[in-house]
Amino acid sequence: MIRASEVGDYVYCARSWWLRRVAGEEPEGRERRAAGVRLHARHGRAVSFSSAALWMGLIALAAGLLLFLVL
């Protein structure tokens, strides 16, 4: 039985598929990739936070300008 993900792996790189599925080899650098995934997740959270902070700052600026013009 061949899974769809295996077909995708084979289409992407037949040698990689063979090394993994037939020869039983695993790619090196698993820890490094896991650290990269964690780093990207942390960066994504920081970007989301900075975007929210920017919008909050713009809303505060607009409110301040409105109060300045009204008073």
N, C-alpha and C positions, 0 to 999 in steps of 0.2 A: 504494500500500500504506500503510495507516494502522496504526501500532503502538498497543498497549494504553495505553502511557504517554501518547500523544498524546490518546487519548480521555479519559483522566483529566484532562489539562491543559485540554482543551476544556470538560469538564463543570465544572471548578473556575472557569474564567474564559475564555469564548470570545474576548474581545478580546485577552487576553494570548496565547492560542494563535495568533490571527490575526497579531498583531504579530511573533511569533517565527517562525512557519512560513511565512507568506505574505509579509510585508513585510521579513523578514530583520533585524528589530531585536533587540537584546539588552538585557536590563534593566541599569540602572546599579547600581553598588554591588557588583560582583562581589568586589572586594578586601575590602570591608567585611564581606561575608558570609563570606568565607574566613577572615578574622581572627576573626569570631565563632565559627566552627566550631572553630578552634584553641583559642580561649579556653574554650569549653564542654568540649572534650576535656581540657584541663589541669585545669579545675575538677572534672570527673568523677574524674580520677586522684587529686586531693587529697581528695575526699570518700571514695573507696575506702580511701585510706591512713589517713585519720582514723578511719574505722570499724574498720579492722583494729587500729589503735593503741588504740582504746577497749576492744575485746575483750581485747587483750593486757594492758591495765591492770587490767581486771576479773578476769582469771585470776590475775594477780600479787597483787591484793588478796585474793582468796579463798585463795590459797596462803599468804599472810602471816597471815591470820586463822586458818587451820587450824594453822599452826606455832605461833602464839601460844597457841591453846587446848590443843594437845598438850603443849607444853613448859611 
